Amino acid sequence: MKYGWVLGCLALVACATSPTGRKQLILVSDAQMVEMGITSFQQMKQSQQISHDQEVNQYVQCVSQAVIKGLPLKWQQISWEVVVFEEPSANAFALPGGKIGVHTGLLAVAETPAQLAAVIGHEVGHVISSHGAARVSQQLATEMGLSVADAMVKQKINGSTERDLLMAGLGLGTQLGILLPYSRNDEREADILGMDFMANAGFDPEQNIVLWQNMAKAAGDNKQPQFLSTHPLPESRIQLLQKRLPLAVPLFQKSQHSPDCHL
């Protein structure tokens, strides 16, 4: 790799540990990621149609706020903003800075509150695991080299090139709202965390498996949800979640929450 030596050096000084114990290269600060997440979300709200369906908004807010109660305390204390976008694709996302976006099309595939909670928990899992920051860091180290990466972490990011890298790292690319794929390890970690979060929040984790069965069915009908275009095949997710289920069920049974969300 062109800058392989750079990554090796940086790994010695900027290695962070994810919630499941994975080692990640992190060169950007939490403050920088939060700033980018908030800015990007604000631009989305200005450029994309927001749903004004009161019933749908109340439902998505109910599920989202319930999931938040299942997060680690540090993340529960964040003031999360949840917006429903009038978009037919079956998709959702979360950004640093406490931002959650849900497309109306997702409700056709996530048929129950628990299934919607599974998707939201998964997306929040990416944020909590700093997957966006890791992608930004990989791009900085690979594309710009050690000297530029070092300069960027020491000062506020203003340049257009640096901003493009951060946007891509957040999964937004140059066209807002188009998510780029995370790595397979990122996806597995978000799956595991998402199942735990929904179970802690009082949602039946078995519905996470049903969700992916729905996704597989939609793909088989040649109506592949956009959510699948950036994620591994449902069959592999189902296998992972089935293995995780025995650990998530006790969390569900011990949960002190009973979400009452209806559409």
Secondary structure, DSSP 8 states (H G I E B T S, - for coil): -TTHHHHHHHHHHSEEE-TTS-EEE--S-HHHHHHHHHHHHHHHHHHS-B---HHHHHHHHHHHHHHHTTS-HHHHTS--EEEEE---S--EEEETTTEEEEEGGGGGTS-SHHHHHHHHHHHHHHHHTTHHHHHHHHHIIIIIHHHHHHHHTTS---SHHHHHHHHHHTT-TTSTT------HHHHHHHHHHHHHHHHHTT--THHHHHHHHHHHHHHHTT---HHHHTS--HHHHHHHHHHHHHHHHHHHHH---------
